[in-house]
Amino acid sequence: MKLYWGPGTRAFRAVWMLEEAGLDYERVPVDLSAPERSSELLAASPMGKVPALRDGDVRMWDSAAICMYLADRYAPGRLAPARDEPDRGLYLQWMFFSPGAIEPATAEKEAGRLSVPRVNGWGNFEKMVDTWERGLSGNDWILGDRFTAADIMLGSSALTMRSEGTLPGSTVLEAYADRCLARGACQRALNRFIDR
């Protein structure tokens, strides 16, 4: 299994997922400043973006898709609810909350753009934060006491927002970021992510 990655990218999510699943993988660094991408990377990621994954005949890109694939294939019932479990729908909803709500709402706020909540699927930054806090309210993880790949997606967003100074003054989200950071797999991923 090969993971194409670059520092300071969403590839951290895939590294963390691989560590949580306890899988062996090779990290293939990608020079994101280079004007051209290798044919090997483009075979897995036609846009030349990271993360990208090669697992046997499987080639794919996008951090949420990679995390979902790895959880379903290598850690079903552990890092992803089985397809017939009642929590599966909630899990899927939260798997895509980072790219579908957190990232666009945060980018809109950072750019100082006027939010149009009735048009935006994410509402606005405040609505996104409120929804995220309510999802975690009284729980250690987004599905209660069960850590899943959805927490990798959400937790990586919380950690990134904290490091960039965009995590709102929320005791719920700060405590969640701390719990994520305390996980051994998260620590290993951080070490491997910054270690070329």
DAHU-V833697 format. One record per pair of residues at least 24 apart in sequence whose ideal C-beta (glycine too) atoms are under 8 Angstrom apart, sorted by the first residue. I is the first residue (numbers start at 1). J is the second residue. D is the distance in Angstrom with one decimal. If there is no record, write none. Layout:
i=[I & I]
j=[J & J]
d=[D & D]
This chain:
i=[1 & 1 & 1 & 1 & 1 & 1 & 2 & 2 & 2 & 2 & 2 & 2 & 2 & 3 & 3 & 3 & 3 & 3 & 4 & 4 & 4 & 4 & 4 & 4 & 4 & 4 & 4 & 4 & 5 & 5 & 5 & 5 & 5 & 6 & 6 & 6 & 6 & 7 & 7 & 7 & 9 & 9 & 10 & 10 & 10 & 10 & 11 & 11 & 11 & 11 & 12 & 12 & 12 & 12 & 13 & 13 & 13 & 13 & 13 & 13 & 13 & 13 & 14 & 14 & 14 & 14 & 14 & 14 & 15 & 15 & 15 & 15 & 16 & 16 & 16 & 16 & 16 & 16 & 17 & 17 & 17 & 17 & 17 & 17 & 17 & 18 & 18 & 19 & 19 & 19 & 19 & 19 & 20 & 20 & 20 & 20 & 20 & 20 & 20 & 21 & 21 & 21 & 21 & 21 & 23 & 23 & 27 & 29 & 62 & 63 & 63 & 63 & 64 & 64 & 64 & 64 & 64 & 67 & 67 & 67 & 67 & 68 & 68 & 70 & 71 & 71 & 75 & 79 & 79 & 79 & 80 & 80 & 81 & 81 & 87 & 87 & 90 & 90 & 91 & 91 & 91 & 91 & 94 & 94 & 94 & 94 & 94 & 94 & 95 & 95 & 95 & 96 & 97 & 97 & 97 & 97 & 97 & 97 & 98 & 98 & 98 & 98 & 99 & 101 & 101 & 101 & 102 & 102 & 102 & 102 & 102 & 103 & 106 & 106 & 109 & 110 & 129 & 129 & 129 & 132 & 133 & 133 & 133 & 136 & 136 & 136 & 137 & 140 & 141 & 147 & 151 & 155 & 155 & 155 & 156 & 159]
j=[25 & 26 & 53 & 54 & 55 & 56 & 26 & 27 & 28 & 44 & 53 & 54 & 55 & 27 & 28 & 51 & 52 & 53 & 28 & 30 & 41 & 44 & 45 & 50 & 51 & 52 & 53 & 54 & 29 & 30 & 50 & 51 & 193 & 30 & 31 & 32 & 50 & 193 & 194 & 196 & 50 & 51 & 50 & 51 & 63 & 156 & 50 & 51 & 63 & 193 & 156 & 189 & 190 & 193 & 51 & 63 & 64 & 66 & 67 & 152 & 153 & 156 & 51 & 53 & 63 & 66 & 67 & 70 & 51 & 189 & 192 & 193 & 152 & 155 & 156 & 185 & 186 & 189 & 66 & 67 & 70 & 71 & 79 & 149 & 152 & 70 & 189 & 185 & 186 & 188 & 189 & 192 & 75 & 79 & 147 & 149 & 152 & 183 & 185 & 70 & 71 & 74 & 75 & 79 & 70 & 74 & 192 & 196 & 99 & 99 & 153 & 156 & 95 & 96 & 98 & 99 & 153 & 95 & 149 & 152 & 153 & 95 & 149 & 149 & 148 & 149 & 149 & 147 & 148 & 149 & 148 & 149 & 143 & 148 & 143 & 146 & 142 & 143 & 143 & 148 & 149 & 150 & 135 & 142 & 143 & 150 & 153 & 154 & 149 & 150 & 153 & 153 & 131 & 132 & 135 & 150 & 153 & 154 & 153 & 154 & 156 & 157 & 153 & 128 & 131 & 132 & 128 & 132 & 154 & 157 & 161 & 157 & 161 & 166 & 166 & 166 & 168 & 170 & 173 & 173 & 170 & 172 & 173 & 172 & 173 & 176 & 172 & 179 & 179 & 183 & 180 & 179 & 180 & 186 & 180 & 186]
d=[4.4 & 7.0 & 7.1 & 6.9 & 4.8 & 7.9 & 4.9 & 7.9 & 5.3 & 8.0 & 7.1 & 4.4 & 8.0 & 5.6 & 6.7 & 6.1 & 7.5 & 5.7 & 4.8 & 5.2 & 5.2 & 6.4 & 6.8 & 5.2 & 6.4 & 4.1 & 7.5 & 7.8 & 6.5 & 6.7 & 5.2 & 5.5 & 7.4 & 4.9 & 7.6 & 4.6 & 4.9 & 6.7 & 6.4 & 7.7 & 5.3 & 7.1 & 7.7 & 6.4 & 4.2 & 7.4 & 4.7 & 3.7 & 7.0 & 7.4 & 5.7 & 6.3 & 7.6 & 5.0 & 7.2 & 4.1 & 7.8 & 7.5 & 5.9 & 5.6 & 6.2 & 4.7 & 4.1 & 6.6 & 5.8 & 4.8 & 6.6 & 7.7 & 7.9 & 4.3 & 5.8 & 5.2 & 5.1 & 7.9 & 6.6 & 6.2 & 5.7 & 3.9 & 6.9 & 4.5 & 5.1 & 7.0 & 7.6 & 6.1 & 5.3 & 6.7 & 7.8 & 3.9 & 7.6 & 4.7 & 4.8 & 7.4 & 7.4 & 6.0 & 7.9 & 7.7 & 6.7 & 7.6 & 4.3 & 5.6 & 7.2 & 4.9 & 4.7 & 6.2 & 7.1 & 6.0 & 6.8 & 5.9 & 7.9 & 7.6 & 7.2 & 7.9 & 5.8 & 5.8 & 7.0 & 5.6 & 6.0 & 7.2 & 4.5 & 5.6 & 6.2 & 5.8 & 6.3 & 7.4 & 7.0 & 3.9 & 7.9 & 7.5 & 5.5 & 4.9 & 5.9 & 5.6 & 7.4 & 7.1 & 5.4 & 7.6 & 7.9 & 6.4 & 6.2 & 5.8 & 7.9 & 5.4 & 6.7 & 4.8 & 7.6 & 4.0 & 7.3 & 6.4 & 6.6 & 4.9 & 5.8 & 7.8 & 7.9 & 7.1 & 8.0 & 7.8 & 7.2 & 6.4 & 4.5 & 6.0 & 7.2 & 4.6 & 7.9 & 4.8 & 7.3 & 8.0 & 6.1 & 7.2 & 7.6 & 4.7 & 7.8 & 7.3 & 6.7 & 5.7 & 7.5 & 6.6 & 5.3 & 6.5 & 7.4 & 6.7 & 6.0 & 4.6 & 6.5 & 5.4 & 7.4 & 5.6 & 6.7 & 6.0 & 7.8 & 7.6 & 6.7 & 7.9 & 3.4 & 7.1 & 7.8 & 8.0]
